[in-house]
């Protein structure tokens, strides 16, 4: 049975590969699993049928037979557990290496991403407030604090812990949310790290598929 994921009918990221379905697409491409995509409108995400899959009315969701999942991190962990390619399985300490890779998944979503989301959303939520201009440098510094630590940990390595893993997939996608801010560019090793991730053939296939949805959307 083919896996089905949901994605925005009209992606708010303008086809830049930032919507969270991109993370799941990339994971499925990395492990060589075919999948179908069901596009959902903003109104449709709040309807009972979709909320039965995702109680918070968001995307992506993942359906495989009688299994339905939501939250991109949980979906990717499920994919990585079921298929080779996203978690270590051949190293002498494969069990420990898998645990470390999963730790990096959580670090990407719970430690690095939250201040990035705050920075990203501030112009929309606070841009008209009198204190907005003073708050932005504080938000940028919160992001830099995370990038400083991440850059120091990565060092000259290609990936966060040995070979490419689901932890790298999620971290690259989180760092991509900073596109256009210039913040990642302050760290040459993180810039190269993101470039390595986005150069992977599986990423490029996933990006093209997500981009095609936007390109096909009616304009005007």
N, C-alpha and C positions, 0 to 999 in steps of 0.2 A: 504494500500500500504506500502511495506517495505521501510524503510529509507535506502539509499545507501550513504556510505562515501568512500572517496578515501584515499589510503595509498601508501607508497613507495613499488614498486615491489621488490626492494632489499634495505632493510632499512640501511641507513648509520650509524645507532647507534649500529649495530651489534646485534640486537635483545634484547637490554637492556631496551626497553620500554620507550625511551626518545623522539622518533619522535612524532610530535604533533598530529598525528592521535590517539595516545594512550590516550590523554586527552578526546577526543570525545568518544572513545570506553568506557572509564571508566564512563563517564557521562551517556551514554546509558545503561550500565550495572546497574548503581545505580538506575535508574528509571524503570528498567525492560522492556526496549524496544528492540525488535529484530531489527537487521540491517544487511545489506549486505555490503561487502567490494569490491570495484573495485581497483585492483592494477594498478599502473601507473609507467612506467619507467621514468628515468630522461629526456630522449628525449621526451617521450609522454607528460610530464608536460608542455612542451613549444609549443605543437601543438595547432592549433586553437580550437579543440574540448574541450580540457581541459581549455584553457585560457578563453573560454566562461563562464566557471564555476568559475575560479579563475584568475582574470586579471593579477596577478603577477606570474602565472605559478608555484604555490606551492601546497602543501597538508597541511591539509585535505580540502576537500569540503564535502558538505552535500546536499543531494537531497531528497525531499519528495514531490512527485507529481510534481506540477509546481513551487515549491519553491526550489531555489538553493542558498546556502550560502557558504561563505568562511570566514577564520579567526577563529581559534579554540575558542577564547573567545566569539565571537558573536554566534557561533554555540552552545556552552554550555549554554549561556544565553537563547537562544531560547528553547533548550531542557528543561531547568529548569523552564521556564515560562509555558511550555505546560504540564509538568508532575510533579507530586508530588515527593519530595525526595531530591531536591537540593537547595530549598529555603524555609525558614520558612513559614508556613501557618496556624499554630495552636496556636502560642503564643499570649498572650493578646495584645502585640504590634507588631503583625505579619507584618504589613505594614512597620514599622520602621526597624524591624529585617531583612526583605527582602532587604530593601535599604542598610543596613549595609553589608549584605552578598555580594551584588553586588559591593559595594565599595571595599571589599576585593578582588573580582575578578579583578577589575581594578588595585588595588595595586600590586597584584601578577604580572600582565603583564606589567604594566607601570612604577612601582617603583623598584620592587625587581629584575625582570628578566633582564633589560637592562645591568646593570654592570656585571651580571653573563655571559651573552652572550659575552660581550667584553672580559672577562677573558678567556672564552672558545675558542674564535676564535683567540686570540692573537698569539698562537704558529703557526697557519697556515698562518696568514696574515703578521706577523711581526717577526717570529722566526729567520729570517736571517739578521735582522737589528742589527747594532752595539749597539743600545740603548735598545734592547729587555730585557736584564737581569736587567737593571735599571727600566724599565717600569713595569715589572711583580709585584713587591711588591706594586706599586701604584694601580694596578688593583685589587690586592687581598684586599688592604685596603678599596677600594670603596665597595667591596662586604661585607667586615666585618662591615662597617658602617651600611649597610642595615640589616645585620643579628643581630647586636647589638640592633637596634630598634625593630626588629621583635621579638627577644627573650624577650626583656623587656615587650613588649605588651602581648605576649602569657603567660608569667609567668608560673604558675602551671596548667593552664587550658588545657583541652584535645584539644579544638578547638578554633578558633579565636574569635568567638562570639556565645556562646551558643552551639547548636548542630552542627554536621557536615553539611557543605554547599558547594555550588559550589565554594565559596571563598577558602575553605580549599582544595578542589580538585585541583584547579589551583595552589595554593601556594605549596602544596606538590610536584606537578609535576615540578614547577620551582626550588624548592630546590633540587630535584633529579638531576638536571643538574650539581650539584656540586659533584656528586659521584666521588670518587677517588681523590678529592683535599684535603680532610681532614678539610675543612673549617666548614662544618656543625657540625663535631665532636667536635669542640671547644665549642659548645653550647648544653649541655645535654638535655635541654628541647626541642630544635629543632630536635635533633636526635630522641628523643622519639616521637615527633609529626610526623615526616616523617614515622617512623616505624608504628605508629597507622594507618596512611593513607594507607600505602602499605600492611597492614595486612587485610584490608577490603576485604570481599569476591568479591565484584564487581571489585575492583582493580586487584585481583588475576586472575579473569576470563579474564579481558581485557588484562593483561600482557601475559597470556598464548596464547591468540589469536594473539597478535602482534608478540610474540616470534615464533609462528608456521610459520609465513610468512618467517622469516629469516631462520628457520631450514629447510624449504622446498626449499630454493633457491639453485640452483646448485653451486657447488664449483669447483675451478680449471679451 
